[in-house]
Amino acid sequence: MILEILKFPDPRLREVSKSVDKVTQKHAQLAKDMMETMYAARGIGLAAPQVGELIRMLVIDTRPRDKEGRRYNYDEMTELEKAVTQPLVLINPVIVKGEGKTTFDEGCLSIPGYYETVERYNYVEIKALNEKGEEILVKSDGLLAICMQHEMDHLEGTLFIDHLSFIKGNKIKNQIKKHGYPAPKADDDQEEEEVESEEEESVKA
Ligand code: NI
């Protein structure tokens, strides 16, 4: 089932989400719905609070795809990324190790149309539970490491625009509060092609 994705400035995106005490079938079903929602929106990650569920859970699939969205292009992934089985469901994720710095042009499904450079750890080790309640440790760099950090921010009520300079961040926030988001592009094939190529370099989470 495709869920509604909340958009900034919805106040629920600013809440600190609650830990999951016991992973149940309900969480597994929510993870499934969140994944369907993420794929439909052509995102690479989605956190539960983005669909109005204030619990510490996120789904991720950063595997790069071709234009048709079918084949995966593993050449663009780092060795560490390739070693992680995706899609990933992370429940109660905690960063146990963070090393180095990297920057990336981030976007967010809750702030459509905006992309800005954000600094993150280059390498992270993240401990979490999967949708079966099993403990997992994910070690990664590359886009997967960046995406996990972006999604974990959502669990604290933090958005990527909070990482920008005060002036830049406020400019975007005020613009959205005043004017909303640009209207979605028309749904004909040619237009779709253009949108895709524009977004090729930037990904939404
Ligand atoms: Ni996001």
Boltz pocket constraint, residues with backbone or C-beta under 6 A from the ligand:
constraints:
  - pocket:
      binder: B
      contacts: [[A, 45], [A, 107], [A, 108], [A, 109], [A, 110], [A, 150], [A, 151], [A, 154], [A, 204], [A, 205]]
      max_distance: 6.0
